Amino acid sequence: EAITVQELSKRMGEKGADLVKTLFKMDMMVTVNQTIDADTAELLVEEFGHIVKRVSEADVEIDTNKDVDPEETLKPRAPVVTIMGHVDHGKTSLLDALRGTDVVAGEAGGITQHIGAYKVTTKDGAEITFLDTPGHEAFTEMRARGANVTDIVILVVAADDGLMPQTIEAINHTKAAGVPMIVAINKIDKDGANPQKIRERLLEHEVIVEAMSGDVQDVEVSALKKLNLDKLLDAIALQAELLELKANPDRAAEGTVVEAKLDKGRGPVATILVNRGTLKVGDVFVVGTESGKVRALIDDKGKQVKTAGPASPVEVLGLSGVPSAGETLSVVENEARAREVASYRQEQATSRRTAIAPANLDTMFSALADKAKVIEYPVVVKADVQGSVEAIVNALNKISTDDIKVRVLHSGVGAITESDVTLASASNAPIIGFNVRPNPKARQLVAREKTRLKYFDVIYDLTDDIRKEMAGELGPEF
Ligand code: GDP
């Protein structure tokens, strides 16, 4: 691909003459009417401090933001629910118990298939889709890839154990995503269960349940004894109604990869959660850098189906390779087109590693200024001791102004973990490490996600640095 200097200057909002001058400095003698190749254009754009965003024909045509479905084509769809909470609080047990409430499973006589998500039909006829991978890591990892598939989060808290570190992480990840939450107070069958204490402790984390005059629904359950599961399903149905979830079922399908693997007998298999449209056997598609043609669709009951509509999870056979969780599947017109888009993306994936600059304050300001509200400066804070965490959070809150506010997405004691990195990168936030460093796994992820890390050992230095960033005194960082 190539572009004329003139066209590029228009798109950058810079003078053509300035571009020519800069090109001259780069030892390239061109005039405004001449064309330069994409790599040169990229260098030039970066030279001017802009962010590079290459758009090609191949991508434009499946740019999902551009073809919004008209209101009249939208039909109600099932909510997609993720279960989060501390280890051993009963996430897996609850997922199994809820699955057992499905009134359709029995009739169909199918065998439970763990494909990464399942759909339940309640006795009132409401449909609910549950993501089968509990925990906030998967949730935030998907979000970091731009896949916001979860409509509702169920926060499981064991009534005999209380709020634990991962409970608090889950709360913070949910809030950062802006997804509504329902609290399931689990293990109420146990001696020593104290649901009221949980409600009170939740207040400290600004989760105000209905019993405490807030608007977060809370349900006391026992996953083991299967108590109050119907109440939890009702709470989900009610929350879903408030959200007025809709999608157009009558169009080329689009979905998100929930899980993917290489199966010995069946080849590459991906579980797709359909976002909109209806996926059909025979459809030609692109998913990430892979393409394919739907050879078979298998639902969560192990049954072969011909189609899968919005909010339905389904295993897809017929892929060229194994895609990654969080990637989007799009149905396209024909195989040539599918291959074209896939190979284009493969190229992009290689060049992207160098081309995309991490978000900096400039882009954040312009993005948020559009919305004309108080600008938030998100951060993740990790420190060596609890006293420091509290002191830092307090100090950060104090440097907020009327125009820009620090928003602590998550804070905690200990090394910087993978979970911190996924959370930070999903929100384009820097991680502040006070006397702590990332663990080895987090380090790898930091390199991949290009997350910004800031280390301090004096609180004053920390607030000083952040205040400067907030005031825009520091230039774009790379
Ligand atoms: P996860 O780590 O959050 O997925 O938790 P699990 O579902 O694996 O449950 C951890 C343990 O708690 C298991 O031994 C479960 O049998 C037990 N458990 C889960 N739910 C309940 C419950 O409602 N009551 C009781 N008494 N035990 C439960």
Boltz pocket constraint, residues with backbone or C-beta under 6 A from the ligand:
constraints:
  - pocket:
      binder: B
      contacts: [[A, 85], [A, 86], [A, 87], [A, 88], [A, 89], [A, 90], [A, 91], [A, 92], [A, 93], [A, 94], [A, 134], [A, 186], [A, 187], [A, 188], [A, 189], [A, 190], [A, 221], [A, 222], [A, 223], [A, 224], [A, 225]]
      max_distance: 6.0
